[in-house]
Amino acid sequence: MIDLHNHILPCVDDGARDINEALTMARQAVSQGTTIMAATPHRFHIGKEQVGEFIEKAVAALQVCLDNHEIPLKIVPGVEASMRPDTAEKIRSGSIIPLGGRGGTHVLIEPPFDRIPGIAFSILDSIMDLGLTPLIAHPERNSDVQKSLEFLDSCASRGMAMQITAGSIVGKFGFRPQECAAKIVAHRDWKIIIASDAHDCADRTPDDMLQAVAIAGKWLGDEAAARRMVEDTPRSLLGATV
């Protein structure tokens, strides 16, 4: 499996608190059959911006540690960028990097949880003008999306992709995100992936993936379609970077 949204980089944001927790998260991911993770720290954490060059160096350092501990997991760089007016400019300058690194084709974009901003498509279209495609992070947890899938339908019509969180599918965030996740997954013509959005090794962990795939497969009546959301589709989003 390929996990394109998680916070495994240690001491960077609200994810892994130290290298030991990062190693535990990596082992949990491998236990699920995950072979590639895109480390996607929040662009901002406590007022500090995590820039592309720093993330790339942190990913390289973590990969060395994983290799030294013989954990068979490949880490590639990325960032979870909030939906801000300066997002496209920061991508252009290299401050925000695509999934898989600078040769990537998709950028993980996080909308607010309480609404879809009025300028959302201005921001998203400006990213697409750069030749990159937004991957919308955990839309099932957004209040507006829970009321209507109109925003996501417009995103899909523009060729954008959606990332559903495994924890939402298994019910960790409550009924409404789970219900919304089921409605999103049902859109077989949309480009949808499942990712862990893991932050730690005790609560928001990387090891909900297999259960989430099983549940999504039951929703669809098609286990193979659910497996594509953690295998073929995320691999296609990484493209030539892996």
C-alpha positions in Angstrom: 0.0 0.0 0.0 1.0 3.6 -0.5 0.1 6.2 2.2 0.1 9.8 0.8 -0.8 11.7 4.0 0.8 11.3 7.4 2.9 13.1 10.0 5.7 10.7 10.6 8.6 13.2 10.5 9.8 13.6 14.1 9.9 16.9 15.9 8.4 18.9 13.0 4.7 19.5 13.7 2.0 17.8 15.8 3.0 14.4 14.5 5.7 12.1 15.8 7.2 13.6 18.9 10.7 11.9 18.5 12.5 9.5 16.4 11.4 6.5 18.5 7.7 7.3 17.9 8.5 7.8 14.1 10.1 4.3 14.1 7.1 2.8 15.9 4.7 4.5 13.4 6.9 3.1 10.5 6.6 -0.4 11.9 2.9 -0.1 12.3 2.6 1.0 8.7 4.7 -1.9 7.5 2.5 -4.3 9.5 -0.4 -3.2 7.3 1.5 -3.8 4.1 2.4 -0.2 3.5 5.6 0.1 1.5 5.7 3.9 0.7 4.7 6.9 2.8 4.7 10.5 1.7 5.7 12.5 4.8 3.4 15.5 4.7 3.9 17.8 7.7 1.7 20.8 8.1 3.1 23.8 6.2 2.7 25.9 9.4 3.1 24.7 13.0 3.0 27.1 15.9 3.7 30.0 13.5 6.7 28.3 11.9 6.7 27.5 8.2 8.1 24.2 7.1 9.7 24.9 3.8 10.5 22.4 1.1 14.2 22.2 1.5 13.9 21.5 5.3 11.3 18.8 4.6 13.5 17.1 2.0 16.4 17.0 4.4 14.2 15.7 7.3 12.9 12.9 5.0 16.4 11.9 3.9 17.5 11.7 7.6 14.5 9.6 8.5 15.1 7.3 5.6 18.6 6.7 6.8 17.3 5.8 10.2 14.7 3.5 8.8 17.3 1.7 6.7 19.6 1.4 9.7 16.8 -0.3 11.7 16.0 -2.5 8.7 12.4 -1.2 8.4 11.3 -1.8 4.8 9.5 1.5 4.2 10.3 4.2 1.7 9.6 7.8 2.7 9.1 10.5 0.1 8.6 14.2 0.7 5.5 16.3 0.6 3.6 18.9 2.7 0.1 19.5 3.8 -0.6 23.0 2.6 -3.6 24.9 3.9 -5.9 26.6 1.5 -4.3 30.1 1.4 -4.1 32.9 -1.2 -0.3 32.6 -1.4 -0.3 28.8 -2.0 0.4 28.9 -5.7 3.2 31.5 -5.2 4.8 29.3 -2.5 4.7 26.3 -4.8 6.3 28.4 -7.6 9.1 29.5 -5.3 9.7 25.9 -4.0 8.6 26.6 -0.5 5.7 24.1 -0.9 6.8 20.9 -2.6 4.5 18.4 -4.4 4.0 14.8 -3.2 7.0 12.8 -4.0 9.3 15.8 -4.3 10.0 18.5 -6.9 9.2 16.3 -9.9 5.7 15.5 -8.5 2.4 16.3 -10.1 0.1 16.5 -7.1 0.0 18.8 -4.1 -1.8 18.0 -0.8 -4.2 20.8 0.0 -6.1 21.1 3.3 -9.4 23.0 3.4 -10.6 24.4 6.7 -12.7 22.0 8.8 -15.6 24.5 9.4 -16.2 25.7 5.8 -15.2 25.9 2.2 -13.7 29.4 1.6 -15.3 31.6 -1.0 -11.9 31.9 -2.7 -11.3 28.1 -2.8 -11.5 27.7 -6.6 -9.4 30.8 -7.1 -6.7 29.1 -5.0 -7.1 25.7 -6.5 -7.3 26.9 -10.1 -4.1 28.9 -9.6 -2.4 25.7 -8.5 -3.6 23.9 -11.6 -2.3 26.8 -13.8 1.2 25.7 -12.6 0.6 22.3 -14.1 0.0 20.7 -10.8 -3.1 18.9 -9.5 -4.6 19.5 -6.0 -5.2 16.4 -3.8 -7.9 17.6 -1.4 -7.1 16.4 2.2 -9.8 14.7 4.3 -12.8 16.5 2.8 -15.2 14.2 4.7 -14.3 16.1 7.9 -15.3 19.5 6.4 -18.7 20.8 7.6 -19.8 22.1 4.2 -18.9 18.9 2.4 -20.8 16.9 5.0 -23.9 18.9 4.0 -23.3 18.7 0.2 -20.8 17.1 -2.2 -21.2 20.0 -4.7 -17.7 21.4 -3.9 -16.1 18.0 -4.5 -18.1 17.4 -7.6 -16.7 20.6 -9.0 -13.2 19.6 -7.9 -13.6 16.2 -9.6 -14.8 17.8 -12.8 -11.5 19.8 -12.9 -9.5 16.6 -12.5 -8.6 17.0 -8.8 -8.2 14.1 -6.4 -9.7 13.4 -3.0 -7.9 11.9 0.0 -10.2 10.1 2.5 -8.7 9.4 6.0 -8.7 5.7 7.1 -9.8 6.8 10.6 -12.9 8.5 9.2 -13.9 5.2 7.4 -13.5 3.1 10.6 -15.4 5.6 12.7 -12.7 7.2 14.8 -14.0 10.8 14.0 -17.7 10.0 14.6 -20.7 9.3 12.5 -20.8 12.4 10.2 -17.3 12.0 8.8 -17.9 8.3 8.4 -21.2 8.8 6.6 -19.6 11.5 4.4 -16.7 9.2 3.6 -19.1 6.5 2.4 -20.9 9.0 0.1 -17.6 10.1 -1.4 -16.2 6.6 -1.9 -19.4 5.7 -3.8 -18.3 8.1 -6.6 -16.4 5.6 -8.7 -15.7 8.2 -11.4 -13.7 10.4 -8.9 -10.0 10.0 -8.3 -10.0 8.9 -4.6 -7.3 7.6 -2.3 -7.3 6.4 1.3 -4.5 7.6 3.5 -3.8 7.3 7.3 -3.2 11.0 8.2 -1.4 9.4 11.1 0.0 11.7 13.8 1.2 9.2 16.5 1.5 5.5 17.4 -1.3 5.4 20.0 -4.4 7.2 18.8 -4.2 8.5 15.2 -2.0 5.7 13.9 -1.0 4.3 10.5 -2.5 0.9 11.2 -6.2 1.6 10.3 -5.5 1.1 6.6 -6.4 -2.5 6.2 -9.6 -2.1 8.2 -10.5 1.0 6.2 -10.0 -0.8 2.9 -12.2 -3.7 4.1 -15.0 -1.3 5.1 -14.7 0.6 1.8 -14.8 -2.6 -0.1 -18.1 -3.6 1.7 -19.6 -0.1 1.0 -18.8 -0.6 -2.7 -19.4 -4.3 -2.9 -16.0 -4.4 -4.6 -12.9 -5.1 -2.6 -10.7 -4.6 -5.7 -12.0 -1.1 -6.1 -11.1 -0.3 -2.5 -7.6 -1.8 -2.9 -7.0 0.5 -5.9 -7.5 3.5 -3.5 -4.4 2.4 -1.5 -2.4 0.9 -4.4 -2.9 1.9 -8.1 -4.4 5.4 -7.6 -1.8 6.7 -5.1 1.0 5.3 -7.2 -0.4 7.2 -10.2 -0.5 10.4 -8.1 3.2 9.9 -7.3 4.0 9.2 -10.9 7.7 9.2 -11.9 8.9 10.2 -8.4 8.7 6.5 -7.3 
